[in-house]
Amino acid sequence: MAVPEHILTGESRQAVLPAPQAATIPVAALKVLAVLRIATGVIFLWTFFDKLLGLSYATPSERAWLSGGSPAGGYLSGVSAGPLESTYHSWAGVAVIDWLYMAGMLGVGISLVAGIGLRVTAVAGPLMMLFLWLGEFPPARHLSDGSPSMSTNPLVDQHVVYAAVMVIAAVCSAGRVWGLGAAWERLPLVRRHSWLR
């Protein structure tokens, strides 16, 4: 009969217990996560195409990017709270900012819908959401003109939720279900640089 290792080493029994096995995520949960991933991606793609084409929902056709409008200009010039208010106003209408905004919306949208590059999206997407969150600055009770901000939650808003979805999708490799994640991971470039997964 073998003597238990904790008796031989003098360590507590808990110190020598084997490490728990990695948990597997049930298939049903992965499918729910895939739906959440795709739905969130569609939000970003819709924003991109609405700003690009002026689909007359949030963006009238005359203010479309293809018609010479500034996709981020209206948002940035309308910022009326927070520590970056004057910075955002100075960025309104700047071409580089418009390109970054549109590239971010398109990139995050494609990544989430297709289920590829989720690790990059888990970093770049939340960074973009942080900038948008700072523009709305939910902790402010009053806008710069003194009127109530009407913030419904001082910390967690849609930007925080979208950022969380991006991180969770990457951590769970959610692009493998109803996405191109598995095929993407087999590409030689992605195999060499795992951060591209």
SULKA-V781718 format. One record per backbone hydrogen bond with DSSP energy under -1.0 kcal/mol. NH is the residue of the N-H (numbers start at 1). CO is the residue of the C=O. E is the energy in kcal/mol with one decimal. If there is no record, write none. Layout:
BEGIN
nh->NH co->CO e->E
nh->NH co->CO e->E
END
This chain:
BEGIN
nh->7 co->4 e->-1.1
nh->8 co->4 e->-1.4
nh->9 co->5 e->-2.5
nh->10 co->6 e->-1.1
nh->16 co->13 e->-1.0
nh->30 co->26 e->-2.0
nh->31 co->27 e->-2.2
nh->32 co->28 e->-2.1
nh->33 co->29 e->-2.5
nh->34 co->30 e->-2.1
nh->35 co->31 e->-2.1
nh->36 co->32 e->-2.3
nh->37 co->33 e->-2.7
nh->38 co->34 e->-2.8
nh->39 co->35 e->-2.7
nh->40 co->36 e->-2.2
nh->41 co->37 e->-2.2
nh->42 co->38 e->-2.4
nh->43 co->39 e->-1.4
nh->44 co->40 e->-1.4
nh->45 co->41 e->-2.5
nh->46 co->42 e->-2.9
nh->47 co->43 e->-2.0
nh->48 co->44 e->-2.3
nh->49 co->45 e->-2.7
nh->50 co->46 e->-2.9
nh->51 co->47 e->-2.4
nh->52 co->48 e->-2.4
nh->53 co->49 e->-2.8
nh->54 co->50 e->-2.0
nh->56 co->59 e->-2.4
nh->63 co->60 e->-1.9
nh->64 co->61 e->-1.3
nh->65 co->51 e->-2.9
nh->66 co->52 e->-2.1
nh->68 co->65 e->-1.7
nh->69 co->64 e->-2.8
nh->76 co->72 e->-2.8
nh->77 co->73 e->-2.7
nh->78 co->74 e->-1.1
nh->85 co->82 e->-1.2
nh->88 co->84 e->-3.1
nh->89 co->85 e->-2.1
nh->90 co->86 e->-1.8
nh->91 co->87 e->-1.3
nh->92 co->88 e->-1.0
nh->94 co->91 e->-2.3
nh->98 co->94 e->-2.0
nh->99 co->95 e->-2.6
nh->100 co->96 e->-2.5
nh->101 co->97 e->-2.7
nh->102 co->98 e->-2.6
nh->103 co->99 e->-2.7
nh->104 co->100 e->-2.4
nh->105 co->101 e->-2.4
nh->106 co->102 e->-2.6
nh->107 co->103 e->-2.9
nh->108 co->104 e->-2.6
nh->109 co->105 e->-2.0
nh->110 co->106 e->-2.8
nh->111 co->107 e->-2.4
nh->112 co->108 e->-2.4
nh->113 co->109 e->-2.5
nh->114 co->110 e->-2.9
nh->115 co->111 e->-1.7
nh->116 co->111 e->-1.2
nh->118 co->197 e->-1.1
nh->121 co->117 e->-2.2
nh->122 co->118 e->-2.0
nh->123 co->120 e->-1.2
nh->124 co->120 e->-3.0
nh->125 co->121 e->-1.9
nh->127 co->123 e->-1.5
nh->128 co->124 e->-2.2
nh->129 co->125 e->-2.6
nh->130 co->126 e->-2.3
nh->131 co->127 e->-1.8
nh->132 co->128 e->-2.1
nh->133 co->129 e->-3.0
nh->134 co->130 e->-2.6
nh->135 co->131 e->-1.3
nh->136 co->132 e->-1.5
nh->137 co->133 e->-3.0
nh->140 co->137 e->-1.9
nh->143 co->147 e->-3.1
nh->144 co->80 e->-3.1
nh->146 co->143 e->-2.2
nh->149 co->141 e->-2.5
nh->161 co->157 e->-1.8
nh->162 co->158 e->-2.8
nh->163 co->159 e->-2.1
nh->164 co->160 e->-2.2
nh->165 co->161 e->-2.4
nh->166 co->162 e->-2.1
nh->167 co->163 e->-2.1
nh->168 co->164 e->-2.8
nh->169 co->165 e->-2.6
nh->170 co->166 e->-1.7
nh->171 co->167 e->-2.7
nh->172 co->168 e->-2.3
nh->173 co->170 e->-1.3
nh->174 co->169 e->-2.9
nh->176 co->173 e->-1.6
nh->180 co->114 e->-4.1
nh->181 co->175 e->-2.4
nh->184 co->180 e->-2.8
nh->185 co->181 e->-2.4
nh->187 co->184 e->-1.4
nh->191 co->187 e->-2.5
nh->192 co->188 e->-2.1
nh->193 co->189 e->-1.8
nh->196 co->193 e->-2.4
nh->197 co->194 e->-1.8
END
